[in-house]
C-alpha cells in the first residue's frame, strides 16, 4: 500500500519544489524590478534660472501662507496652525540690473485662518508689502535679497519664465520676550506675472 502513495506524494513534492523555485524566481524578478525603479529614478535637479529673465516689472497675482506658531509660557505650550490667502493684490516689484536693485510699490491683504486646538479664528492683515526695496542676487535656484530693513533673505525660485515668477519663502522665526517664547515656522508662495 505504501507504493500506491509514493508516486503521487513524490509528484506533489516535485510540484511544490518547482512552485517554490518559480516563486523565488518571481520574487526575485519583482525585487529586481522594484530596485531598478527605485534606484534609476532620481530627483530632477532644480533648473538654474536665467538671471536676466527676472529683470523687469512684476505684479503679484497670488500669495499663500501655511505654517505653525508655537508659544511657550511657564512650561506650557500652545500650537496654532495657520493658512493665509492673499487678496487685493496691488503689490508690484521691479528688478533692474547693473546694479542689481529692486523697488517695491503697493500693498496686499491676507485672510489668515488659524486653528488652535479645533477652534478656528479668522483674521485679516491689511496693507502688507512683499519686501522693502533693496539689492538682489540669484545663485542657482535661490534669490537673495537685501532690503533696507532686514538682513539678507533667501527665496527659492520655483518657476521663472518669460511671464511668470513663483517664489517660495520659508520662514523660521524665534522670539523670547518677557518669558514668552514664540517659534513661528511656515512657507509662503508668492506668484507674480510680468507687468
C-alpha positions in Angstrom: 0.0 0.0 0.0 2.9 2.4 0.6 3.8 2.1 -3.1 0.4 3.5 -4.1 1.0 6.8 -2.3 4.7 7.1 -3.2 4.2 8.3 -6.8 1.5 10.9 -6.1 3.4 12.2 -3.0 6.7 12.4 -4.9 4.9 14.2 -7.7 3.3 16.6 -5.3 6.6 17.2 -3.6 8.3 17.9 -7.0 5.4 20.2 -7.9 5.7 22.1 -4.6 9.5 22.3 -5.1 9.1 23.6 -8.6 6.5 26.0 -7.4 8.8 27.2 -4.7 11.6 27.7 -7.2 9.1 29.5 -9.5 8.0 31.7 -6.6 11.6 32.5 -5.8 12.2 33.5 -9.4 9.0 35.6 -9.4 10.0 37.2 -6.1 13.5 37.9 -7.5 12.0 39.4 -10.6 9.7 41.6 -8.6 12.5 42.6 -6.3 14.8 43.4 -9.3 12.0 45.5 -10.9 11.3 47.5 -7.8 15.0 48.0 -7.1 15.6 49.2 -10.7 12.7 51.6 -10.4 13.9 53.0 -7.0 17.5 53.4 -7.9 17.1 54.6 -11.5 14.7 57.4 -10.6 16.3 60.4 -9.1 15.0 63.8 -8.3 15.3 66.3 -11.0 17.9 68.9 -10.4 16.3 72.3 -9.9 16.6 74.3 -13.0 19.0 77.2 -12.8 17.0 80.2 -13.9 18.5 82.7 -16.4 19.3 85.7 -14.2 18.4 88.2 -16.9 14.8 86.8 -17.0 14.0 88.3 -13.6 14.7 91.8 -14.8 11.6 93.9 -15.3 8.3 94.7 -13.6 6.2 92.0 -11.9 2.7 92.2 -10.4 1.7 89.9 -7.6 -1.0 87.5 -8.8 -1.3 85.2 -5.8 0.1 84.7 -2.3 -0.5 81.7 0.0 0.9 81.0 3.5 0.9 78.0 5.7 2.7 77.1 8.9 2.6 76.8 12.7 3.2 79.2 15.6 4.2 77.7 19.0 4.1 79.7 22.1 5.7 78.5 25.4 4.9 80.2 28.7 5.6 78.8 32.2 6.3 75.4 30.7 3.0 75.2 28.8 3.0 75.1 25.1 0.2 76.3 22.7 0.4 75.5 19.0 -1.5 77.3 16.3 -1.7 76.1 12.7 -2.3 78.8 10.1 -3.0 79.3 6.5 -3.3 82.6 4.6 -4.6 83.6 1.3 -3.9 86.9 -0.4 -6.5 89.4 -1.7 -6.5 92.9 -3.0 -3.1 92.2 -4.6 -1.7 95.6 -5.6 1.9 94.8 -4.9 4.5 95.2 -7.6 8.2 94.6 -7.7 10.6 95.9 -10.3 14.1 94.2 -10.8 16.8 96.1 -12.5 20.4 95.1 -13.2 23.8 96.8 -13.2 23.4 97.4 -10.3 21.1 94.6 -9.2 18.4 96.6 -7.4 14.7 96.2 -6.9 11.9 98.5 -5.9 8.6 97.6 -4.4 5.3 99.5 -4.6 1.7 98.9 -3.4 0.3 96.5 -0.8 -1.7 93.4 -0.5 -4.0 91.9 2.2 -4.1 88.4 3.6 -7.0 86.5 5.1 -5.4 84.4 7.9 -7.1 81.3 9.2 -5.8 80.0 12.5 -6.7 76.7 14.2 -5.9 76.4 17.9 -7.0 73.0 19.2 -10.0 72.8 17.0 -11.0 76.4 17.5 -10.8 78.3 14.2 -10.2 82.0 14.1 -10.1 84.3 11.1 -8.1 87.5 10.9 -7.4 89.9 8.1 -4.0 91.5 7.7 -4.1 94.7 5.6 -1.6 96.8 3.9 1.2 94.3 3.7 4.2 94.6 1.3 6.2 91.7 -0.2 9.5 93.2 0.9 11.1 96.6 1.0 13.3 97.9 -1.8 16.9 96.9 -1.9 19.5 94.7 -3.7 19.1 91.2 -5.3 21.3 88.3 -6.5 20.5 84.9 -8.0 22.6 81.9 -7.2 21.4 78.6 -8.7 17.6 78.5 -7.9 17.9 80.9 -4.9 17.0 84.5 -4.9 18.8 86.5 -2.3 17.6 90.0 -1.4 18.9 92.6 1.0 16.4 95.3 1.7 16.9 98.4 3.7 15.2 97.0 6.8 16.5 93.4 7.4 19.5 91.2 6.7 19.8 89.0 3.6 16.7 87.0 2.9 16.5 83.9 0.7 13.7 82.6 -1.5 13.6 79.5 -3.7 12.7 80.2 -7.3 10.1 77.6 -8.1 9.4 78.9 -11.6 10.8 81.7 -13.7 9.6 82.1 -17.3 9.0 85.0 -19.6 5.7 85.8 -18.0 5.7 84.1 -14.6 7.7 84.2 -11.4 7.0 81.8 -8.4 8.9 82.2 -5.2 8.8 80.0 -2.1 9.7 81.8 1.0 10.5 79.7 4.1 10.1 81.4 7.5 11.6 80.3 10.8 11.5 83.0 13.4 12.0 82.8 17.2 11.5 85.4 19.8 11.7 85.4 23.6 10.1 88.4 25.3 9.1 88.7 28.9 9.4 85.0 29.5 7.2 84.1 26.5 9.0 82.1 23.7 7.4 82.1 20.3 8.5 79.9 17.4 7.0 80.6 14.0 7.6 78.3 11.0 6.0 78.4 7.7 6.1 78.7 3.9 4.8 81.4 1.7 4.3 81.0 -2.0 4.3 84.3 -4.0 3.3 84.3 -7.7 4.0 87.2 -10.0 3.1 87.9 -13.6 5.1 90.2 -15.8 3.7 93.6 -16.0 
